[in-house]
């Protein structure tokens, strides 16, 4: 009996000792993804910024994704077949680095197309006799299929940047005239219905957190023609697009009516009012989807304004709440996530586009992305989409903007560089799989040392970063144990136990 008790006690001691072991992954500017070991303790060495009791329900995470753009396809085609396979395996493979399972596409051109194009370029074609995805067949679909090779269960969501030009009041793809498009300068007055002088076609190009209100002024009218024939034909286009992608073996599982209705763009875009948004979604898009594609979810998005009163004016509509499954947020709307999570508790939240940077693809950009990942997930986002995943050189668009990517290709040498942002994502997506639950966030008070806790079927994942110039020591209490997070300046961390 005594021997049995001793053996049982030794087994408990062994289990307790094993449970305290923690695998620690670190990335710095000098060295990415190093693995080490640490342990849980009973004493906090720093301020306890997060306590996990073990009973938190949290937010169940659904998946990671990225966007299939034309300029990504161009960069991808600069690579050898071996480089292409390695890239797709590392991003989309089930045992790869990032393990993405979702993708985003646009109907018609977006700002990372080579130039403007439309699936419906015949004015007045309300019957969609000439609607097609020939352009996508040459560029977007091959890129998605290259990902599908490593992720057979790839699922897509779609939102347009601009309707066909003939469906807009300015009969052109942008919202504002600029030196990068050919919109008639005399139409500048359409946005605010004034003399057109108080406008900034580059307002949305500013990077990072923008101080103040965005946009400074709201569009005075819908740029989509508010005529029943146009509205119904546009809803039919969504369904026809879904049909044609399905024929290519690429399932679209959710749609949103407009990308960034609050960016008044010199590239493909479309301004909508609250009234126009509700009219199109409630009276046309929702019933048409329900009739033709009831399996496809309708979400409201993508919302990129921090004007919370304006967002709530739209989302408080009872009919809309019945029609939508979730809310797609990006850029400024991230500031409203705590309020949206509380006010619309029954709706899922998605980060439909992570911020795109300025073409530097450097450590500073990665630090900002790590914070964005922390803040979005910590505030209840359960799907997260990167923007461009591979670009050439400094990622310059046809409209003269430079943006970041997870993978940079040097066009003159075909050299492939996995950028610091690639590893910022890896610190999350490598371990936070669908079904994982976000159970704690240290909050925006710790924006320079963000910490998020996730519960998995096997234990816990804690992500942390030190974005300051000084070492940091913070602590997380998990049940009756403590994880002490001792971090050097400018470093990313993931703890798994």
Phi, psi and omega in degrees: 000316180297318179296321179297317180296318180296318180295319180295318179296320178296322179295318178298319179297321180294316179297316180298319180295319180295321183295338183276348183286138183230131173269130188239124178249135185229141171229133172234175179297330182274332186209125183259145167055066173260146183248138177213181179237145171217186181222157168282150180230185177252357184236130178279128178270342180224186179297131177282110185258352183204135177235125179248116183275340180103353181248003183295135177280319176066193179250125181281120183283143185251327181165162178251147179209178176213181187248140177261104183244160183294321180288334171296318179299320179296316178294319180301322183283355172281347186269157171288164178301320179296317178295320178298314181297318180297317180300310182293324178294318182291329181269319188249348182294142180298333177249020181275193182285308189262329173061042177290144179232000186232155178219159178235139176226161177244146171272122188078177186290147168246190185284353173247031163271165178291327180194178180290139169207163182219151174283348182220093186251016177255106181305135178082008181279069181290339179272357177060034179295333183248008179292135182203167176240036181302320179297314179298325181298333182270338190228299187288312183296318175300324179292318178295322178292326176297325175287321182298334177302325181258348176224081185301334181268020182306132177237148185241151162238154186230139167215142176276152170271318178217140169294170170308142186303327183289351179263005184247155184293336179263358179054037180211164185280328180277178173257327181233144174289146178203174181285357177257004175219179184245021178297139181297122181302332180293344179272002181302332182292341186299328187296310182248002181056045175224210183281357176080007183274326185272071181212159181221100182295347179252015184302321184276357182279342179302142188259158176072197179289125179267126178291141177090203187261138175231132350286161181299320177231150178263144179304142183276343182208164176285135175276343172278133181296120185273064178240133184308323179297318181290315182297317180290319178297323179293318176299321177296326178298319178303314183290322177295321177299316177300316179303311186291324176290323177298322177298334178270006179078022181240099184284127171265119187255347176207152178225154171231148191289334188198136169278125173047069178294351183250009170259118185263091204264151167274352174254183183307127181192173178202123178274139177229146171269170175301315183297316179294322178299313181292320180300309184293314183292315185280320188265342186232300186292312182299308181294328179290318175298317182297326181282319187260328182217070182295344179281348183265130182277141172258125175244155173268126180165183359271132185266123183232030177243147174263012175282085187301322180298323179290318178297315181293325178301325178282308187288339179287348179298123187295322180294317179299318180300326177287333186272335187255150178269327184199186184233124177265119183241149174202162180050235188301332183295341175305327180299335183265002187303315180302319180290319179295319181298322181281316187285328182238058188300336181274358183252140176287156179239139180231139164271103188278348176196117173287154183297149197258355177072196187228022177089357180285325179053044186247185183296321179301318178296321180294322178297319178296320179295321178299318176297316180300317178300315181297313187289321178293309181293321179295337179258021167098007175292133183244001167223143184222125182245125168287161177271247180287137178256342175211126179222157178271141172055241180259019171062043184278133180275172177293345179259015170085009180265149175249132183224168184266166175212164177287331180230130180250133178247127175275116190295332183279335184240351186065016178292137181254131178234122174275111192286166176304329178294329175304316182282332173301316176296316184301325180298340175257299194290338179295334185240331182272088183268164173307133183100339174294146181246132173281119186243358178188144180221130181294339174098169186290346174301333182249044183296336178269349174224062187291140179224129177230140180246137179233142175254129177248177178294339184254347183162231185226152172234127177241124175256142182207158176211155171240107183258017182254179179268001183237153173300154182225142173230114176230161183230147175237126178266123179241106186057243182255015179242167182230133170258115177269121184257097179258113189234139172283166179301145173052069182211152177249148183215146169224132178243131183235126179205000000 
